[in-house]
Amino acid sequence: MAYKTEELLLNVGPQHPSTHGVFRVVLKLDGEIIKEATPVIGYLHRGTEKLAEDLQYTQIIPYTDRMDYLSAMTNNYVIVHAVETMMGLEIPEKAEYLRVIAMELGRIASHLMAFGTFLMDMGATSPFLYAVREREMILNLLNELSGARITFNYMRVGGVKWDAPEGWIEKVRDFVPYMREKLAGYHDLVSGNEIFLTRVKGVGTYTKEDALNYSLSGPCLRCTGVKWDLRKDEPYSIYDRFDFDVPTAQAGDAKARYDVRMAEMAESLKIVEQAVEQIPNEGAIMAKVPKIIKAPKGEAFVRIEGARGEIGCYIASDGKKEPYRLKFRRPSFYNLQIFKKLIEGQNISDMVAILGSIDIVLGEVDG
């Protein structure tokens, strides 16, 4: 005799620790199996792109900090890079090095949070505490550089807000071997753990074709074997001066996404290590730009490699000090689209692991 169970409608979020922000998923459950899932976004919408139409270009920069607030330096960079492209500016070498160091430290800090929260979602508290400890060191470094801890507002059209304080480069240099040692410790603690592997291997799997069809980028794309990283394939800033690899995996599951992020931290450390050795001791940190920035008439689209994938910035200008139109391509928004496909038919406990493996930031999803 077959027993029928009553379907249960369950709201996960919008206020829930495992949703990684104000994100809601309406689940139709048969026991613990997800029969239907409806993701609901928009609870964090701030209208950044529309607000930008009434702001001068420099005034837009603080708004970008609030999009991907776990890796704000890359968002700072994409807006100034777009304006600089339109104006045809040449950026001083020292400013470019400071930008790269800041962005790669930010990438490591972001992946640390992805690592820690992913493990905490599945019940492991210690890795989260260790990850926050190392992230705190990075935030201290970026605080010294920018004067802020989360929303840095450090980049400027033409360069950076100010030079690194005395002794800062030496602190960054010392951090690299320390972080390498801790990263090895994370692998010893987590990467071969039987419980962890049972929770993530074969969970949330998709193919290379799925990833491309859904416009996934970053680790969510490279976990399917696609070796695509804008720092290598379409180099911007001074990334072509550094020797680093683009980590990939083949399985396309939650474990593969974890592996790619862990390997990316090691590669970012390589970039930082090379940058602190190459950075000139003297030199300008700002190009010659007018006090009021006006992008020439026309349009431009630039894209860079953020911690979560491809960040794009489109600007249409009518020659005024404010953009006529501004649009961001936010990788978390695109990466989240595949979530519904991945969780339907899965156990509800796997839903938490799958969402954690995608590594979204809701400020970036809602914009």
C-alpha positions in Angstrom: 0.0 0.0 0.0 1.4 3.4 -1.0 1.2 6.2 1.4 0.4 9.7 0.2 2.0 12.7 2.0 0.4 16.1 2.0 2.4 18.7 0.1 3.9 21.5 2.3 4.4 25.1 1.2 7.5 26.4 2.9 9.1 29.9 2.8 12.9 29.8 3.2 13.9 33.5 3.8 13.8 36.3 3.1 15.4 36.5 6.6 17.4 33.3 7.0 21.1 32.7 7.5 21.5 30.1 4.7 20.0 32.4 2.1 23.1 34.7 2.3 21.1 37.8 2.3 17.4 38.9 2.0 16.5 36.2 -0.5 13.3 34.2 -0.5 12.6 30.8 -1.9 9.0 29.4 -1.9 9.3 25.6 -1.8 6.6 23.0 -2.4 7.8 20.0 -0.5 6.8 16.3 -0.5 8.3 15.2 2.7 11.9 16.5 2.4 11.9 16.5 -1.4 11.5 19.7 -3.3 8.8 19.4 -5.9 8.7 23.0 -7.0 10.8 26.1 -6.2 10.1 29.8 -6.8 13.0 32.1 -6.0 11.9 35.7 -5.1 14.4 38.5 -5.3 14.0 42.3 -5.0 14.0 42.7 -1.2 17.3 44.6 -1.3 16.7 46.7 -4.4 18.3 50.1 -4.1 18.0 51.4 -7.6 21.7 52.1 -8.1 21.5 52.4 -11.9 18.7 54.9 -11.9 20.1 56.9 -9.0 23.4 57.2 -11.0 21.7 59.3 -13.7 21.6 62.2 -11.2 25.1 61.7 -9.8 28.5 62.9 -11.0 30.8 60.0 -11.9 32.9 60.3 -8.7 29.7 60.3 -6.7 28.6 56.9 -8.2 31.7 55.1 -6.8 30.3 54.7 -3.2 27.1 53.2 -4.6 29.2 50.4 -6.3 30.6 49.4 -2.8 27.1 48.4 -1.8 26.5 46.0 -4.7 29.0 43.2 -4.0 29.9 44.3 -0.5 32.1 41.3 0.1 34.4 42.3 -2.8 33.8 46.1 -3.1 37.2 47.0 -4.7 36.3 45.3 -8.0 33.0 47.2 -8.2 34.9 50.4 -7.6 37.2 49.5 -10.4 34.6 48.6 -13.0 32.9 52.0 -12.9 36.2 54.1 -13.0 37.5 51.8 -15.8 34.5 52.4 -17.9 34.8 56.2 -17.5 38.6 56.1 -18.1 37.9 54.1 -21.3 35.6 56.7 -22.6 38.0 59.5 -21.7 41.0 57.7 -23.1 43.0 58.2 -19.9 46.4 56.7 -19.2 46.6 55.6 -15.6 49.9 56.0 -13.6 51.8 52.8 -13.1 51.8 53.0 -9.3 48.1 53.5 -9.2 47.5 50.4 -11.3 49.6 48.3 -8.9 47.7 49.6 -5.9 44.5 48.8 -7.7 45.5 45.2 -8.5 46.8 44.5 -5.0 43.6 45.9 -3.5 41.4 43.9 -5.9 43.2 40.6 -5.3 43.2 41.0 -1.6 39.5 41.7 -1.9 39.1 38.5 -4.0 40.8 36.4 -1.3 38.6 38.0 1.4 35.5 37.2 -0.6 36.5 33.6 -1.2 37.3 33.3 2.5 33.7 34.3 3.3 32.4 31.9 0.6 34.4 29.1 2.1 33.4 29.9 5.7 29.7 30.4 5.1 29.5 27.4 2.8 30.9 25.1 5.6 28.7 26.8 8.3 25.6 26.2 6.1 26.4 22.5 6.4 27.0 22.5 10.1 30.8 23.1 10.4 31.4 26.1 12.6 35.2 26.0 13.0 36.1 26.7 9.3 33.9 29.8 9.4 35.8 31.2 12.4 39.2 30.5 10.9 38.1 32.2 7.6 36.8 35.3 9.4 40.1 35.5 11.3 42.1 35.7 8.0 39.5 37.9 6.3 39.8 40.3 9.3 43.6 40.7 8.5 42.8 41.6 4.9 40.1 44.1 6.0 42.7 45.7 8.3 45.1 46.1 5.4 42.4 47.5 3.2 41.3 49.8 6.0 44.8 51.2 6.3 44.8 51.8 2.5 41.4 53.3 2.0 40.2 54.5 5.4 37.2 52.1 5.4 36.6 48.4 6.2 33.8 47.2 3.9 32.7 50.0 1.6 36.1 51.2 0.5 35.4 54.0 -2.0 39.1 53.9 -2.9 39.3 54.0 -6.7 39.0 57.3 -8.6 38.7 58.2 -12.3 42.4 58.5 -13.2 43.9 56.5 -10.3 43.3 56.0 -6.6 42.2 58.2 -3.7 45.7 58.3 -2.0 48.9 56.4 -1.8 49.6 53.4 0.4 50.8 54.4 3.9 54.4 53.9 4.9 55.1 50.2 5.7 51.9 49.0 4.1 53.5 47.1 1.2 55.7 45.3 3.7 52.6 44.2 5.7 51.0 42.9 2.5 54.3 41.1 1.6 54.3 39.4 5.1 50.6 38.4 4.7 51.2 36.2 1.6 53.2 33.4 3.3 51.0 33.5 6.3 47.9 33.1 4.2 49.5 30.2 2.2 50.1 28.4 5.4 46.5 28.9 6.6 45.1 27.8 3.2 47.0 24.5 3.5 45.4 24.1 6.9 41.9 24.6 5.4 42.6 21.8 3.0 43.8 19.5 5.8 40.7 20.3 7.8 38.0 20.3 5.2 38.9 19.2 1.6 39.3 15.5 2.4 36.7 15.3 5.2 34.3 12.4 4.5 31.2 14.2 5.8 32.0 17.2 3.7 32.6 15.1 0.6 29.3 13.3 1.1 27.4 16.6 1.3 29.0 18.2 -1.9 30.1 15.5 -4.4 27.5 15.1 -7.1 25.3 17.7 -5.6 24.1 20.7 -7.7 25.6 19.3 -10.9 25.3 21.0 -14.3 27.1 20.7 -17.6 29.3 23.1 -19.5 26.4 23.6 -21.9 24.1 24.5 -19.0 26.7 27.0 -17.7 27.0 28.7 -21.0 23.3 28.7 -21.7 22.6 30.4 -18.3 25.5 32.9 -18.9 27.3 31.7 -15.7 30.7 33.1 -15.1 33.5 33.0 -12.5 33.9 29.8 -10.5 30.3 28.8 -11.5 31.5 28.5 -15.1 35.1 27.3 -14.5 33.8 24.4 -12.4 32.6 22.8 -15.7 36.0 22.9 -17.3 35.7 26.2 -19.2 39.0 28.0 -18.8 37.7 31.6 -19.1 39.0 34.4 -16.9 39.0 38.0 -18.2 42.2 38.7 -16.4 43.9 36.3 -18.8 41.6 36.2 -21.9 40.9 40.0 -22.1 43.6 41.5 -19.9 42.8 44.9 -18.3 44.8 47.1 -16.0 48.3 45.5 -15.7 47.2 41.8 -15.3 49.2 40.8 -18.3 52.4 41.5 -16.3 51.7 38.6 -13.8 52.2 34.9 -14.0 49.2 33.0 -12.7 47.0 30.1 -13.6 43.2 29.9 -14.2 42.0 27.0 -12.0 39.2 24.8 -13.4 37.4 21.6 -12.4 35.4 19.2 -14.5 32.5 17.8 -12.4 30.3 20.9 -12.3 29.1 20.1 -8.8 29.3 21.8 -5.4 32.6 20.2 -4.7 34.0 21.5 -8.0 33.0 25.1 -7.2 34.6 24.7 -3.8 37.8 23.4 -5.4 38.0 26.3 -7.9 37.6 29.0 -5.2 40.2 27.4 -3.0 42.7 27.2 -5.9 41.8 30.8 -6.9 42.9 32.1 -3.5 46.3 30.5 -4.1 46.5 32.2 -7.5 45.5 35.6 -6.1 48.3 35.2 -3.6 50.7 34.7 -6.5 49.5 38.0 -8.1 49.8 39.9 -4.9 53.3 38.5 -4.3 54.5 39.6 -7.7 52.7 43.0 -7.5 54.4 44.0 -4.2 57.8 43.2 -5.7 57.1 45.1 -8.9 55.4 48.2 -7.6 57.5 51.4 -8.0 58.5 53.2 -4.8 57.8 56.6 -6.3 55.3 57.9 -8.9 52.0 59.6 -9.4 48.8 57.9 -8.2 46.4 60.1 -10.3 46.4 61.0 -13.9 45.7 64.6 -14.9 41.9 64.8 -14.9 39.6 67.9 -14.6 38.0 68.6 -11.3 34.6 67.8 -12.7 34.7 64.6 -14.8 32.7 64.7 -18.0 32.7 61.6 -20.2 32.6 62.5 -23.9 29.4 61.8 -25.9 29.1 58.2 -26.8 28.9 54.8 -25.1 31.2 52.2 -23.7 31.0 48.7 -22.1 33.8 47.3 -20.1 34.0 44.0 -18.2 36.3 42.6 -15.6 36.7 39.4 -13.5 35.2 39.8 -10.1 35.2 37.3 -7.3 31.8 35.9 -8.4 32.4 36.2 -12.2 32.1 38.8 -15.0 31.2 42.3 -13.8 30.2 44.6 -16.7 29.6 48.3 -16.8 27.7 50.1 -19.7 27.7 53.9 -19.8 25.8 56.0 -22.3 27.0 59.7 -22.1 25.6 62.9 -23.6 28.7 64.8 -22.6 27.5 65.9 -19.2 29.0 65.3 -15.8 26.3 62.7 -15.1 25.8 59.6 -17.2 22.7 59.6 -19.5 22.3 55.8 -18.7 24.3 53.4 -16.7 23.9 49.6 -16.4 25.8 47.0 -14.5 26.2 43.3 -15.4 26.2 41.7 -12.0 27.5 38.1 -11.9 25.5 37.0 -8.8 22.2 37.9 -10.7 23.1 35.6 -13.6 24.7 32.8 -11.6 21.5 32.6 -9.4 19.3 31.9 -12.5 20.3 28.2 -12.5 19.3 27.7 -8.9 15.7 26.7 -9.6 16.8 24.1 -12.1 19.3 22.6 -9.6 17.1 22.2 -6.6 13.9 20.9 -7.9 13.8 17.1 -7.1 16.5 17.5 -4.5 16.4 17.1 -0.8 15.9 20.3 1.1 19.3 19.9 2.9 21.0 19.8 -0.5 19.3 23.1 -1.4 21.3 24.8 1.4 24.6 23.3 0.0 23.7 24.2 -3.6 22.9 27.8 -2.8 26.1 28.1 -0.7 28.2 26.7 -3.6 26.9 29.3 -6.0 28.1 32.1 -3.7 25.7 34.9 -4.3 25.7 38.4 -2.7 22.2 39.8 -2.6 23.3 43.4 -3.0 24.7 42.4 -6.4 21.6 40.4 -7.3 19.2 43.2 -6.6 21.4 46.2 -7.5 
